[in-house]
Amino acid sequence: MTTPAQSPSKSQQAYHWIKQRIAAQEFTPGYRLVLGSIARELDMSVVPVREAIRQLEAEGLVTFERNVGARVSMVDDTAYRFSMQALSLLEGAATALSARALTADDVRRAREVNALMVETLEHFDPRAFTALNQEFHAILFARCANPRLLELVQAEWARLGHLRDSTFSFVPGRAAESVREHEGILVLIESGAPLSDIEQASRRHRSATLDAYLIHEHPHEVLGLPAS
């Protein structure tokens, strides 16, 4: 006489349901996992969902922080750092090389995008903010005459991919600083500032986002880092 296979427990059902969505990048790095919402979606109590979250946390897929809650963990932290460092150099150079070719209409469009980013701050949506952020920077470096440099910038943007969303999810306070820095870069471009100043401002802007993440996630390491 064979014993019928046991059905998975509710906590295992929740575990597999969440894990599948992380694997499919439906729940991207930095995505906040609201236990009550997941419990309602699965028609179960919060208790098994909490057990599933603990199991995912033990596997490194989820992080839990007091007063913040559960979030999907960053993926490949080292690769994220390297890509952000590379993008700081590449995008800074591309923006400087593009600056003199930008038209008044280009600058106006960039400022309009930045204004939309400001509007998102009141009811912050990291994904919408990130899309607008990419659009803003694409306008500024689009007229770079070096096609190889543009390819490298775009490749690094693509490589960051879902990791880009997570930066502002983990450190939403960085978003307000970011839009202020955007305006500073536009002012430099409009005023015909030296290209080296525009490149440095663009590089500092990108580095500041990485620094904000490192301070939040690895404060003990940042204490030993030189100022960027």
C-alpha positions as a Python dict, from the first residue, in 0.01 Angstrom:
ca = {
    (1, 'M'): (0, 0, 0),
    (2, 'T'): (150, 329, -111),
    (3, 'T'): (127, 650, 86),
    (4, 'P'): (-20, 939, -116),
    (5, 'A'): (223, 1225, -176),
    (6, 'Q'): (180, 1503, 73),
    (7, 'S'): (62, 1839, -60),
    (8, 'P'): (309, 2121, 0),
    (9, 'S'): (243, 2321, 313),
    (10, 'K'): (111, 2673, 282),
    (11, 'S'): (452, 2817, 368),
    (12, 'Q'): (606, 2608, 86),
    (13, 'Q'): (336, 2726, -154),
    (14, 'A'): (416, 3086, -63),
    (15, 'Y'): (790, 3016, -89),
    (16, 'H'): (764, 2875, -442),
    (17, 'W'): (519, 3147, -551),
    (18, 'I'): (753, 3428, -441),
    (19, 'K'): (1068, 3254, -565),
    (20, 'Q'): (920, 3199, -911),
    (21, 'R'): (840, 3570, -941),
    (22, 'I'): (1190, 3667, -832),
    (23, 'A'): (1338, 3428, -1092),
    (24, 'A'): (1112, 3575, -1363),
    (25, 'Q'): (1216, 3928, -1252),
    (26, 'E'): (852, 4014, -1191),
    (27, 'F'): (976, 4096, -841),
    (28, 'T'): (1294, 4287, -924),
    (29, 'P'): (1584, 4358, -685),
    (30, 'G'): (1474, 4611, -426),
    (31, 'Y'): (1106, 4521, -472),
    (32, 'R'): (920, 4549, -141),
    (33, 'L'): (745, 4228, -39),
    (34, 'V'): (429, 4324, 150),
    (35, 'L'): (329, 4020, 352),
    (36, 'G'): (-37, 4114, 380),
    (37, 'S'): (-74, 4165, 6),
    (38, 'I'): (95, 3834, -73),
    (39, 'A'): (-122, 3654, 183),
    (40, 'R'): (-438, 3796, 22),
    (41, 'E'): (-314, 3701, -325),
    (42, 'L'): (-257, 3341, -207),
    (43, 'D'): (-569, 3329, 11),
    (44, 'M'): (-381, 3239, 327),
    (45, 'S'): (-281, 3401, 653),
    (46, 'V'): (35, 3609, 697),
    (47, 'V'): (201, 3339, 912),
    (48, 'P'): (301, 3098, 628),
    (49, 'V'): (407, 3395, 412),
    (50, 'R'): (636, 3512, 692),
    (51, 'E'): (785, 3161, 714),
    (52, 'A'): (844, 3166, 336),
    (53, 'I'): (1015, 3504, 361),
    (54, 'R'): (1246, 3369, 633),
    (55, 'Q'): (1342, 3076, 412),
    (56, 'L'): (1412, 3308, 117),
    (57, 'E'): (1615, 3534, 346),
    (58, 'A'): (1825, 3233, 453),
    (59, 'E'): (1895, 3165, 84),
    (60, 'G'): (2000, 3525, 26),
    (61, 'L'): (1714, 3605, -211),
    (62, 'V'): (1540, 3839, 33),
    (63, 'T'): (1666, 4089, 288),
    (64, 'F'): (1470, 4197, 594),
    (65, 'E'): (1531, 4528, 767),
    (66, 'R'): (1359, 4657, 1081),
    (67, 'N'): (1114, 4940, 1009),
    (68, 'V'): (1153, 4877, 635),
    (69, 'G'): (1037, 4519, 587),
    (70, 'A'): (1126, 4253, 334),
    (71, 'R'): (1276, 4334, -5),
    (72, 'V'): (1416, 4130, -291),
    (73, 'S'): (1794, 4125, -253),
    (74, 'M'): (2035, 4294, -487),
    (75, 'V'): (2169, 4056, -750),
    (76, 'D'): (2544, 4023, -805),
    (77, 'D'): (2651, 4313, -591),
    (78, 'T'): (3007, 4318, -726),
    (79, 'A'): (2893, 4334, -1088),
    (80, 'Y'): (2662, 4622, -998),
    (81, 'R'): (2949, 4820, -847),
    (82, 'F'): (3176, 4760, -1146),
    (83, 'S'): (2904, 4857, -1395),
    (84, 'M'): (2823, 5176, -1207),
    (85, 'Q'): (3192, 5268, -1190),
    (86, 'A'): (3234, 5201, -1562),
    (87, 'L'): (2918, 5395, -1646),
    (88, 'S'): (3042, 5690, -1443),
    (89, 'L'): (3350, 5716, -1666),
    (90, 'L'): (3185, 5632, -1998),
    (91, 'E'): (2871, 5841, -1955),
    (92, 'G'): (3070, 6136, -1823),
    (93, 'A'): (3289, 6134, -2134),
    (94, 'A'): (2994, 6084, -2371),
    (95, 'T'): (2798, 6369, -2210),
    (96, 'A'): (3096, 6605, -2240),
    (97, 'L'): (3153, 6513, -2605),
    (98, 'S'): (2784, 6563, -2677),
    (99, 'A'): (2749, 6895, -2490),
    (100, 'R'): (2851, 7138, -2765),
    (101, 'A'): (2621, 6968, -3018),
    (102, 'L'): (2309, 6984, -2799),
    (103, 'T'): (2042, 7223, -2924),
    (104, 'A'): (1820, 7449, -2718),
    (105, 'D'): (1539, 7202, -2792),
    (106, 'D'): (1747, 6914, -2653),
    (107, 'V'): (1807, 7104, -2330),
    (108, 'R'): (1439, 7197, -2307),
    (109, 'R'): (1335, 6832, -2350),
    (110, 'A'): (1586, 6721, -2086),
    (111, 'R'): (1451, 6980, -1845),
    (112, 'E'): (1093, 6864, -1914),
    (113, 'V'): (1193, 6505, -1834),
    (114, 'N'): (1360, 6623, -1515),
    (115, 'A'): (1041, 6808, -1421),
    (116, 'L'): (846, 6482, -1464),
    (117, 'M'): (1098, 6315, -1234),
    (118, 'V'): (1031, 6580, -972),
    (119, 'E'): (658, 6506, -1001),
    (120, 'T'): (716, 6136, -924),
    (121, 'L'): (885, 6219, -593),
    (122, 'E'): (557, 6288, -412),
    (123, 'H'): (426, 5936, -477),
    (124, 'F'): (757, 5769, -549),
    (125, 'D'): (768, 5490, -806),
    (126, 'P'): (1128, 5366, -847),
    (127, 'R'): (1058, 5199, -1181),
    (128, 'A'): (897, 5509, -1336),
    (129, 'F'): (1172, 5729, -1194),
    (130, 'T'): (1441, 5503, -1339),
    (131, 'A'): (1283, 5507, -1687),
    (132, 'L'): (1271, 5887, -1682),
    (133, 'N'): (1627, 5902, -1549),
    (134, 'Q'): (1752, 5694, -1838),
    (135, 'E'): (1559, 5913, -2084),
    (136, 'F'): (1714, 6227, -1933),
    (137, 'H'): (2070, 6100, -1968),
    (138, 'A'): (2007, 5958, -2315),
    (139, 'I'): (1917, 6308, -2435),
    (140, 'L'): (2242, 6449, -2296),
    (141, 'F'): (2478, 6195, -2450),
    (142, 'A'): (2284, 6118, -2772),
    (143, 'R'): (2483, 6367, -2985),
    (144, 'C'): (2821, 6225, -2890),
    (145, 'A'): (3011, 6186, -3217),
    (146, 'N'): (3201, 5876, -3102),
    (147, 'P'): (2981, 5576, -3194),
    (148, 'R'): (3199, 5329, -3005),
    (149, 'L'): (3166, 5528, -2685),
    (150, 'L'): (2788, 5539, -2730),
    (151, 'E'): (2784, 5160, -2777),
    (152, 'L'): (2976, 5113, -2453),
    (153, 'V'): (2744, 5346, -2258),
    (154, 'Q'): (2435, 5170, -2390),
    (155, 'A'): (2589, 4828, -2317),
    (156, 'E'): (2648, 4925, -1954),
    (157, 'W'): (2292, 5057, -1923),
    (158, 'A'): (2165, 4725, -2057),
    (159, 'R'): (2395, 4531, -1823),
    (160, 'L'): (2263, 4716, -1520),
    (161, 'G'): (1910, 4630, -1632),
    (162, 'H'): (1700, 4528, -1335),
    (163, 'L'): (1977, 4636, -1095),
    (164, 'R'): (1908, 4995, -1191),
    (165, 'D'): (1558, 4982, -1042),
    (166, 'S'): (1691, 4862, -711),
    (167, 'T'): (1914, 5160, -642),
    (168, 'F'): (1628, 5403, -591),
    (169, 'S'): (1421, 5132, -419),
    (170, 'F'): (1690, 5089, -156),
    (171, 'V'): (1779, 5458, -124),
    (172, 'P'): (1473, 5660, -236),
    (173, 'G'): (1619, 5972, -72),
    (174, 'R'): (1883, 5972, -346),
    (175, 'A'): (1615, 6054, -606),
    (176, 'A'): (1561, 6412, -485),
    (177, 'E'): (1936, 6476, -487),
    (178, 'S'): (1958, 6327, -835),
    (179, 'V'): (1711, 6570, -994),
    (180, 'R'): (1892, 6865, -835),
    (181, 'E'): (2220, 6741, -983),
    (182, 'H'): (2051, 6707, -1324),
    (183, 'E'): (1967, 7076, -1318),
    (184, 'G'): (2328, 7157, -1229),
    (185, 'I'): (2454, 6961, -1532),
    (186, 'L'): (2206, 7142, -1759),
    (187, 'V'): (2321, 7480, -1630),
    (188, 'L'): (2682, 7389, -1710),
    (189, 'I'): (2585, 7284, -2063),
    (190, 'E'): (2376, 7599, -2124),
    (191, 'S'): (2651, 7828, -1998),
    (192, 'G'): (2915, 7676, -2224),
    (193, 'A'): (3124, 7556, -1929),
    (194, 'P'): (3455, 7377, -2003),
    (195, 'L'): (3395, 7022, -2119),
    (196, 'S'): (3610, 6895, -1834),
    (197, 'D'): (3368, 7055, -1585),
    (198, 'I'): (3068, 6894, -1757),
    (199, 'E'): (3241, 6556, -1761),
    (200, 'Q'): (3334, 6580, -1392),
    (201, 'A'): (2981, 6687, -1292),
    (202, 'S'): (2833, 6393, -1483),
    (203, 'R'): (3081, 6151, -1329),
    (204, 'R'): (3018, 6280, -977),
    (205, 'H'): (2645, 6247, -1034),
    (206, 'R'): (2675, 5880, -1129),
    (207, 'S'): (2926, 5806, -853),
    (208, 'A'): (2696, 5966, -593),
    (209, 'T'): (2424, 5711, -673),
    (210, 'L'): (2669, 5427, -620),
    (211, 'D'): (2797, 5587, -300),
    (212, 'A'): (2441, 5621, -167),
    (213, 'Y'): (2385, 5251, -225),
    (214, 'L'): (2716, 5154, -64),
    (215, 'I'): (2649, 5371, 242),
    (216, 'H'): (2309, 5207, 282),
    (217, 'E'): (2417, 4848, 221),
    (218, 'H'): (2783, 4842, 327),
    (219, 'P'): (2845, 5133, 567),
    (220, 'H'): (3146, 4964, 729),
    (221, 'E'): (3321, 4944, 391),
    (222, 'V'): (3247, 5302, 289),
    (223, 'L'): (3427, 5440, 594),
    (224, 'G'): (3753, 5326, 439),
    (225, 'L'): (3682, 5454, 87),
    (226, 'P'): (3852, 5767, -50),
    (227, 'A'): (3622, 6055, -146),
    (228, 'S'): (3509, 6037, -508),
}
